[in-house]
Amino acid sequence: VINVQGQVIPVLSLRRLFGLADCAVTPAHQFLLVGTQGRTVALVVDAVTDILDSADHEMKVADTLLPGCTYLAGRDGSSAGMITVLELDTLLAAAGVHLPADPDEQWGAAHAAA
């Protein structure tokens, strides 16, 4: 967990879900705060290079990239490079990750799976 302006935020690494090796999470990592399953979580990311306004980009349906992949919401092949938008709730559900609604609740399966 991390503390963001007095709020306790659970930290998730999606590396295993994408077949990547685990790494020890440290305060030096970068985190992306997102809303999922009714609460805010911090995703561990390798790097953040830019923040884009989705209204400025035409997103394409992701079925053309990976047909049948339910956790991809869309993609954009703009000059900024390939941008992929995940349906995080769907991805976590498919991986069996359940986040506790209350930050004081035990992590259980969410901590073990993420």
C-alpha positions in Angstrom: 0.0 0.0 0.0 1.0 3.6 -0.4 -0.3 6.8 1.3 -1.5 9.5 -1.1 -2.6 12.7 0.6 -3.6 10.7 3.7 -5.5 8.1 1.8 -4.3 4.4 1.9 -4.1 3.1 -1.6 -3.5 -0.6 -2.5 -0.7 -1.2 -5.0 -1.1 -3.7 -7.8 1.5 -5.0 -10.2 0.1 -6.5 -13.4 3.5 -8.0 -14.5 2.5 -11.6 -13.7 -0.8 -11.2 -15.5 1.1 -10.3 -18.7 3.7 -13.0 -18.3 6.5 -10.8 -17.1 8.8 -11.5 -14.2 8.0 -10.0 -10.8 10.0 -7.2 -9.4 10.3 -5.9 -5.9 8.1 -2.7 -5.6 9.9 0.2 -4.0 9.0 3.9 -3.4 11.2 4.7 -6.4 8.7 3.1 -8.8 6.2 5.1 -10.7 2.5 4.5 -10.0 -0.6 5.2 -12.0 -3.7 5.9 -9.9 -6.8 4.4 -11.4 -10.4 3.6 -10.3 -11.5 0.0 -10.4 -14.0 -2.2 -8.6 -15.4 0.9 -6.9 -12.1 2.1 -5.4 -8.8 3.7 -6.2 -5.7 1.6 -6.7 -2.1 2.3 -7.7 -0.7 0.3 -10.6 3.0 -0.2 -10.7 4.3 1.0 -14.1 7.7 0.9 -15.7 7.5 4.5 -16.9 5.1 7.3 -17.6 6.1 9.3 -20.6 3.0 11.4 -21.3 -0.6 12.0 -20.2 -2.9 12.3 -23.1 -6.5 13.6 -23.3 -8.6 10.8 -24.9 -10.8 13.4 -26.6 -7.8 14.3 -28.8 -7.4 10.7 -30.1 -9.6 8.5 -32.2 -9.7 5.1 -30.4 -10.2 2.0 -32.4 -12.0 -1.1 -31.2 -9.4 -3.5 -29.9 -10.9 -6.6 -31.5 -8.7 -6.1 -34.6 -5.6 -6.3 -32.4 -6.5 -9.4 -30.3 -9.9 -10.8 -31.3 -11.9 -12.1 -28.3 -9.7 -10.3 -25.8 -12.2 -8.8 -23.4 -9.9 -6.7 -21.3 -8.7 -4.4 -24.1 -11.1 -1.5 -24.5 -9.4 0.1 -27.5 -6.2 1.2 -29.2 -4.8 4.3 -30.9 -1.9 4.1 -33.4 -1.3 7.9 -33.4 2.0 9.7 -33.8 2.3 9.2 -30.0 2.9 5.5 -30.6 0.7 2.6 -29.8 -1.7 3.4 -27.0 -3.7 0.6 -25.5 -6.6 1.1 -23.1 -7.3 -1.7 -20.7 -10.7 -2.6 -19.2 -9.1 -3.0 -15.8 -12.2 -4.4 -14.0 -12.5 -7.1 -16.7 -8.8 -7.9 -16.5 -8.8 -8.2 -12.7 -11.9 -10.3 -12.7 -10.5 -12.7 -15.3 -7.4 -13.1 -13.2 -9.5 -13.8 -10.1 -8.3 -10.6 -8.3 -10.8 -9.2 -5.8 -10.0 -5.9 -4.1 -11.4 -5.3 -0.6 -13.9 -2.4 -0.5 -12.4 -1.2 2.8 -8.6 -0.5 2.8 -8.5 -1.9 6.3 -9.9 -5.3 5.1 -7.4 -8.1 4.6 -6.1 -8.4 1.0 -6.7 -12.2 0.7 -6.8 -13.3 -3.0 -6.0 -9.8 -4.3 -2.6 -9.7 -2.7 -1.8 -13.3 -3.6 -2.8 -12.9 -7.3 -1.5 -9.5 -8.0 
